Amino acid sequence: MYNLTTTTESRFIRKLDEWYKIYEDFTEELTVNPITGECFCKHQKLRAAYRSLRANLSYLFTYKNFKDLSIANTTNNLDGGTFSPMKKR
């Protein structure tokens, strides 16, 4: 199993690039609206998720690159403490 919290930045980038090479054609598929003739991305959410990861890679491993800041590697602290009063409302 692949776990983001235990991987390295270089391994994650390598695996992401490998994934994209395999699924590039799939993520870039276009669909044509038969009425308007307009083209749009068939798998827009998947494509957006991949592009978001690529665009934010410099921030993704901040918790490992700046260990002196003691940044948590998950949002569990927020889910159980900070946001729980909001959930009750």
N, CA and C atoms as an extended XYZ file, in Angstrom:
267
Properties=species:S:1:pos:R:3:atomname:S:1:resname:S:1:resid:I:1 pbc="F F F"
N         0.843       -1.185        0.000 N   MET     1
C         0.000        0.000        0.000 CA  MET     1
C         0.879        1.237        0.000 C   MET     1
N         0.472        2.221       -0.728 N   TYR     2
C         1.219        3.465       -0.864 CA  TYR     2
C         0.644        4.495        0.107 C   TYR     2
N         1.471        5.030        0.993 N   ASN     3
C         1.006        5.942        2.030 CA  ASN     3
C         1.745        7.267        1.904 C   ASN     3
N         1.028        8.329        1.677 N   LEU     4
C         1.628        9.647        1.489 CA  LEU     4
C         2.406       10.107        2.710 C   LEU     4
N         1.954        9.771        3.905 N   THR     5
C         2.619       10.250        5.116 CA  THR     5
C         3.967        9.583        5.354 C   THR     5
N         4.243        8.467        4.688 N   THR     6
C         5.513        7.786        4.902 CA  THR     6
C         6.423        7.797        3.676 C   THR     6
N         6.039        8.481        2.621 N   THR     7
C         6.843        8.501        1.401 CA  THR     7
C         7.736        9.743        1.358 C   THR     7
N         8.641        9.742        0.413 N   THR     8
C         9.501       10.908        0.202 CA  THR     8
C         8.946       11.736       -0.949 C   THR     8
N         9.360       12.969       -1.000 N   GLU     9
C         8.899       13.856       -2.066 CA  GLU     9
C         9.314       13.324       -3.433 C   GLU     9
N        10.550       12.889       -3.566 N   SER    10
C        11.030       12.401       -4.863 CA  SER    10
C        10.276       11.138       -5.298 C   SER    10
N         9.979       10.248       -4.361 N   ARG    11
C         9.234        9.039       -4.708 CA  ARG    11
C         7.807        9.383       -5.128 C   ARG    11
N         7.185       10.316       -4.429 N   PHE    12
C         5.829       10.722       -4.782 CA  PHE    12
C         5.794       11.314       -6.184 C   PHE    12
N         6.743       12.187       -6.496 N   ILE    13
C         6.797       12.803       -7.819 CA  ILE    13
C         7.015       11.736       -8.890 C   ILE    13
N         7.910       10.798       -8.617 N   ARG    14
C         8.177        9.720       -9.569 CA  ARG    14
C         6.909        8.889       -9.812 C   ARG    14
N         6.221        8.521       -8.738 N   LYS    15
C         5.000        7.726       -8.866 CA  LYS    15
C         3.892        8.510       -9.577 C   LYS    15
N         3.777        9.792       -9.301 N   LEU    16
C         2.779       10.632       -9.960 CA  LEU    16
C         3.073       10.721      -11.450 C   LEU    16
N         4.335       10.891      -11.802 N   ASP    17
C         4.716       10.940      -13.212 CA  ASP    17
C         4.454        9.606      -13.908 C   ASP    17
N         4.748        8.500      -13.222 N   GLU    18
C         4.474        7.172      -13.782 CA  GLU    18
C         2.976        6.985      -14.022 C   GLU    18
N         2.169        7.411      -13.050 N   TRP    19
C         0.722        7.310      -13.188 CA  TRP    19
C         0.249        8.104      -14.403 C   TRP    19
N         0.765        9.318      -14.550 N   TYR    20
C         0.323       10.171      -15.650 CA  TYR    20
C         0.708        9.581      -17.004 C   TYR    20
N         1.895        8.992      -17.094 N   LYS    21
C         2.310        8.375      -18.361 CA  LYS    21
C         1.345        7.256      -18.757 C   LYS    21
N         0.881        6.501      -17.781 N   ILE    22
C        -0.050        5.398      -18.054 CA  ILE    22
C        -1.428        5.932      -18.462 C   ILE    22
N        -1.921        6.946      -17.769 N   TYR    23
C        -3.297        7.415      -17.942 CA  TYR    23
C        -3.431        8.751      -18.664 C   TYR    23
N        -2.366        9.230      -19.290 N   GLU    24
C        -2.418       10.531      -19.952 CA  GLU    24
C        -3.517       10.594      -21.018 C   GLU    24
N        -3.575        9.595      -21.869 N   ASP    25
C        -4.604        9.601      -22.922 CA  ASP    25
C        -6.006        9.619      -22.326 C   ASP    25
N        -6.208        8.863      -21.267 N   PHE    26
C        -7.510        8.810      -20.610 CA  PHE    26
C        -7.878       10.166      -20.006 C   PHE    26
N        -6.935       10.802      -19.297 N   THR    27
C        -7.244       12.078      -18.639 CA  THR    27
C        -7.459       13.209      -19.635 C   THR    27
N        -6.902       13.068      -20.829 N   GLU    28
C        -7.026       14.135      -21.830 CA  GLU    28
C        -8.155       13.892      -22.838 C   GLU    28
N        -8.957       12.849      -22.629 N   GLU    29
C       -10.066       12.565      -23.560 CA  GLU    29
C       -11.036       13.740      -23.617 C   GLU    29
N       -11.485       14.027      -24.809 N   LEU    30
C       -12.450       15.097      -25.014 CA  LEU    30
C       -13.768       14.514      -25.498 C   LEU    30
N       -14.839       15.194      -25.164 N   THR    31
C       -16.174       14.835      -25.618 CA  THR    31
C       -16.716       16.025      -26.401 C   THR    31
N       -17.400       15.734      -27.474 N   VAL    32
C       -17.992       16.795      -28.297 CA  VAL    32
C       -19.490       16.821      -28.069 C   VAL    32
N       -19.995       17.995      -27.746 N   ASN    33
C       -21.436       18.184      -27.611 CA  ASN    33
C       -22.041       18.126      -29.018 C   ASN    33
N       -22.915       17.161      -29.285 N   PRO    34
C       -23.452       17.008      -30.641 CA  PRO    34
C       -24.320       18.189      -31.096 C   PRO    34
N       -24.860       18.920      -30.157 N   ILE    35
C       -25.734       20.044      -30.516 CA  ILE    35
C       -24.922       21.294      -30.843 C   ILE    35
N       -23.970       21.629      -29.947 N   THR    36
C       -23.201       22.860      -30.136 CA  THR    36
C       -21.879       22.643      -30.846 C   THR    36
N       -21.388       21.393      -30.829 N   GLY    37
C       -20.091       21.109      -31.435 CA  GLY    37
C       -18.928       21.494      -30.536 C   GLY    37
N       -19.238       21.924      -29.326 N   GLU    38
C       -18.208       22.357      -28.373 CA  GLU    38
C       -17.518       21.143      -27.747 C   GLU    38
N       -16.191       21.230      -27.621 N   CYS    39
C       -15.414       20.163      -26.988 CA  CYS    39
C       -15.221       20.485      -25.502 C   CYS    39
N       -15.267       19.448      -24.689 N   PHE    40
C       -14.962       19.620      -23.275 CA  PHE    40
C       -14.307       18.360      -22.753 C   PHE    40
N       -13.609       18.505      -21.649 N   CYS    41
C       -12.870       17.397      -21.058 CA  CYS    41
C       -13.844       16.364      -20.499 C   CYS    41
N       -13.640       15.107      -20.867 N   LYS    42
C       -14.533       14.027      -20.455 CA  LYS    42
C       -14.356       13.674      -18.978 C   LYS    42
N       -13.133       13.766      -18.473 N   HIS    43
C       -12.819       13.396      -17.083 CA  HIS    43
C       -12.273       14.626      -16.346 C   HIS    43
N       -13.091       15.645      -16.277 N   GLN    44
C       -12.658       16.946      -15.762 CA  GLN    44
C       -12.174       16.883      -14.310 C   GLN    44
N       -12.863       16.155      -13.453 N   LYS    45
C       -12.471       16.102      -12.041 CA  LYS    45
C       -11.144       15.378      -11.845 C   LYS    45
N       -10.935       14.301      -12.580 N   LEU    46
C        -9.665       13.578      -12.508 CA  LEU    46
C        -8.527       14.454      -13.010 C   LEU    46
N        -8.759       15.115      -14.114 N   ARG    47
C        -7.745       16.012      -14.683 CA  ARG    47
C        -7.435       17.161      -13.722 C   ARG    47
N        -8.465       17.719      -13.100 N   ALA    48
C        -8.275       18.811      -12.146 CA  ALA    48
C        -7.496       18.346      -10.917 C   ALA    48
N        -7.780       17.133      -10.443 N   ALA    49
C        -7.059       16.602       -9.281 CA  ALA    49
C        -5.581       16.421       -9.600 C   ALA    49
N        -5.280       15.869      -10.767 N   TYR    50
C        -3.877       15.690      -11.166 CA  TYR    50
C        -3.175       17.032      -11.290 C   TYR    50
N        -3.804       17.967      -11.959 N   ARG    51
C        -3.181       19.287      -12.145 CA  ARG    51
C        -3.010       20.030      -10.825 C   ARG    51
N        -3.916       19.827       -9.901 N   SER    52
C        -3.791       20.436       -8.581 CA  SER    52
C        -2.578       19.870       -7.846 C   SER    52
N        -2.396       18.553       -7.907 N   LEU    53
C        -1.214       17.940       -7.288 CA  LEU    53
C         0.058       18.493       -7.904 C   LEU    53
N         0.117       18.571       -9.233 N   ARG    54
C         1.316       19.067       -9.906 CA  ARG    54
C         1.581       20.525       -9.534 C   ARG    54
N         0.537       21.333       -9.479 N   ALA    55
C         0.706       22.759       -9.197 CA  ALA    55
C         1.117       23.021       -7.754 C   ALA    55
N         0.738       22.130       -6.845 N   ASN    56
C         0.995       22.362       -5.425 CA  ASN    56
C         2.061       21.450       -4.825 C   ASN    56
N         2.863       20.808       -5.674 N   LEU    57
C         3.895       19.899       -5.172 CA  LEU    57
C         4.862       20.584       -4.207 C   LEU    57
N         5.154       21.847       -4.443 N   SER    58
C         6.105       22.544       -3.576 CA  SER    58
C         5.575       22.711       -2.146 C   SER    58
N         4.265       22.619       -1.963 N   TYR    59
C         3.672       22.761       -0.632 CA  TYR    59
C         3.332       21.422        0.024 C   TYR    59
N         3.224       20.382       -0.774 N   LEU    60
C         2.733       19.099       -0.297 CA  LEU    60
C         3.613       18.480        0.788 C   LEU    60
N         4.901       18.680        0.717 N   PHE    61
C         5.823       18.069        1.676 CA  PHE    61
C         6.421       19.105        2.636 C   PHE    61
N         5.723       20.186        2.862 N   THR    62
C         6.200       21.229        3.771 CA  THR    62
C         6.447       20.667        5.161 C   THR    62
N         5.587       19.771        5.621 N   TYR    63
C         5.745       19.202        6.965 CA  TYR    63
C         7.040       18.415        7.096 C   TYR    63
N         7.568       17.894        6.006 N   LYS    64
C         8.842       17.167        6.061 CA  LYS    64
C        10.034       18.081        5.811 C   LYS    64
N         9.857       19.078        4.972 N   ASN    65
C        10.960       19.976        4.623 CA  ASN    65
C        11.277       20.978        5.725 C   ASN    65
N        10.320       21.262        6.590 N   PHE    66
C        10.517       22.219        7.688 CA  PHE    66
C        10.127       21.552        9.005 C   PHE    66
N        10.882       20.556        9.392 N   LYS    67
C        10.572       19.779       10.604 CA  LYS    67
C        10.571       20.632       11.868 C   LYS    67
N        11.361       21.705       11.887 N   ASP    68
C        11.419       22.564       13.071 CA  ASP    68
C        10.107       23.295       13.335 C   ASP    68
N         9.202       23.348       12.367 N   LEU    69
C         7.904       23.999       12.555 CA  LEU    69
C         6.872       23.078       13.196 C   LEU    69
N         7.182       21.791       13.304 N   SER    70
C         6.284       20.794       13.911 CA  SER    70
C         4.896       20.792       13.271 C   SER    70
N         4.868       20.756       11.969 N   ILE    71
C         3.610       20.718       11.234 CA  ILE    71
C         3.122       19.275       11.180 C   ILE    71
N         1.849       19.061       11.477 N   ALA    72
C         1.281       17.712       11.430 CA  ALA    72
C         1.199       17.227        9.988 C   ALA    72
N         1.303       15.919        9.800 N   ASN    73
C         1.237       15.367        8.446 CA  ASN    73
C        -0.187       14.985        8.037 C   ASN    73
N        -1.155       15.185        8.905 N   THR    74
C        -2.561       14.942        8.581 CA  THR    74
C        -3.403       16.079        9.164 C   THR    74
N        -4.692       16.077        8.859 N   THR    75
C        -5.604       17.084        9.414 CA  THR    75
C        -6.421       16.510       10.561 C   THR    75
N        -6.010       15.389       11.124 N   ASN    76
C        -6.768       14.752       12.201 CA  ASN    76
C        -6.987       15.685       13.388 C   ASN    76
N        -6.007       16.505       13.718 N   ASN    77
C        -6.149       17.439       14.843 CA  ASN    77
C        -7.289       18.427       14.591 C   ASN    77
N        -7.435       18.859       13.363 N   LEU    78
C        -8.500       19.802       13.027 CA  LEU    78
C        -9.866       19.135       13.080 C   LEU    78
N        -9.951       17.928       12.569 N   ASP    79
C       -11.235       17.224       12.510 CA  ASP    79
C       -11.786       16.917       13.897 C   ASP    79
N       -10.929       16.553       14.831 N   GLY    80
C       -11.398       16.171       16.152 CA  GLY    80
C       -11.491       17.317       17.141 C   GLY    80
N       -10.753       18.384       16.925 N   GLY    81
C       -10.728       19.443       17.917 CA  GLY    81
C       -11.266       20.767       17.422 C   GLY    81
N       -10.614       21.347       16.450 N   THR    82
C       -10.947       22.688       15.999 CA  THR    82
C       -12.329       22.769       15.366 C   THR    82
N       -12.681       21.810       14.524 N   PHE    83
C       -13.930       21.883       13.786 CA  PHE    83
C       -15.103       21.152       14.446 C   PHE    83
N       -14.865       20.412       15.513 N   SER    84
C       -15.964       19.657       16.112 CA  SER    84
C       -17.092       20.535       16.650 C   SER    84
N       -16.843       21.705       17.237 N   PRO    85
C       -17.963       22.557       17.647 CA  PRO    85
C       -18.810       23.024       16.450 C   PRO    85
N       -18.167       23.220       15.308 N   MET    86
C       -18.902       23.626       14.109 CA  MET    86
C       -19.809       22.504       13.626 C   MET    86
N       -19.330       21.273       13.734 N   LYS    87
C       -20.121       20.114       13.304 CA  LYS    87
C       -21.378       19.976       14.147 C   LYS    87
N       -21.276       20.283       15.449 N   LYS    88
C       -22.415       20.145       16.341 CA  LYS    88
C       -23.505       21.157       16.030 C   LYS    88
N       -23.130       22.292       15.497 N   ARG    89
C       -24.106       23.346       15.158 CA  ARG    89
C       -24.847       22.919       13.932 C   ARG    89
